[in-house]
């Protein structure tokens, strides 16, 4: 059975059964015109990004193999910090070098974090210091672009993958597995930057209509194990001008619409700030939940359900109450209490039905809040700290694995053609993980720090552990001397 097949039972369905299933799907799609049409179009569009659909859910394709190494730095150090791993007489020197390299990479990332925090301070919504500097719009634009560029480099170092515009459009047309229909206006933002790490699945339970919503059914749902989002709102006047062109509105109507839409956002959200968010285990179909301007809408089925229950209850109540009202009017002079009781009954009936509609919407909002609360990892400045830690972890793991390989194989060949495959095989055999090892990234850092020399013919020369430790000391002295001078 292929990955896309769904096991419904051990028997193969007959042609008649298949025809009934196809007929039901066509009927069911009538209740979901926008999402169904969007998915149908993407299926037939060969240029669209490939996706997986399970039980009506949509997922974008991540890389075939993740670059992220799901093994801790401590586990790799523990494996490499054994005498039998190194050549005779090199173990103590190797242990010292690994300690030096770990400390050197930590120092370089602390410096990187300091620069990022300084760049982000102007745009941080959580700043608690006095704003002492003023910048022109051109300066702010340049600072914003530099910050986004540095964030992209950091996320690449942490082995995150970028969500493309095609993938984003695909996800924002899908329905939520929690029963929500959400809408996000991306035109409200100057910047929307989304990265993820780990595109897998988890089982999400929801009430199945086949059992009259009395029983829950587990659905394999595509998720982002880690999700990063950076958002920057358009200034209000810029958004008004945009709506005037897009919707052909007058300035007054566009301003009124912008004010209405921004009233939905949390207090304090402004176009002056850049909002950074980091989440875990987010269903891909729930990506809209992560935006501050998300609109919660009722599905057609919900509208029909509310209309039938509320409308039916109202009509039934009016049928029984109106005769009492008429009787109360005719006998008002004799029995005013009967008239007041009848009017109170009608008013109470209408209030109860309206309350049902708002209660349904409140249930939606509660689901939204619960998912954000339990899936949030960090916000704004805290995101920078967490991402720097992850990038540092990934870099040191790549460098330790690659350096060990190069030292052990320096006499068995001078090219890197087999290094990537060999390291991936080692990780598979020793730790049971199947990844795509980012050899080029780790190799470039070892060359940059002078631990490996790359020749013009593609060969390399790696420093042995004792000389590599001396090179790390020289790098440290360079940093300390520059700090002393400054």
URLIN-V776051 format. One record per helix or strand of 2 or more residues. SS is the DSSP state (H for helix, E for strand). FROM is the first residue (numbers start at 1). TO is the last residue. Records with the same first field share a line. If there is no record, write none. Layout:
SS->FROM-TO + FROM-TO
This chain:
H->15-29 + 33-44 + 73-80 + 83-85 + 91-123 + 137-157 + 165-171 + 186-188 + 209-211 + 236-247 + 251-262 + 284-290 + 300-330 + 336-375 + 381-408 + 419-431 + 439-448 + 465-485
E->51-54 + 57-60 + 161-162 + 181-183 + 189-207 + 216-233 + 275-283 + 295-297 + 376-379 + 452-454 + 460-462
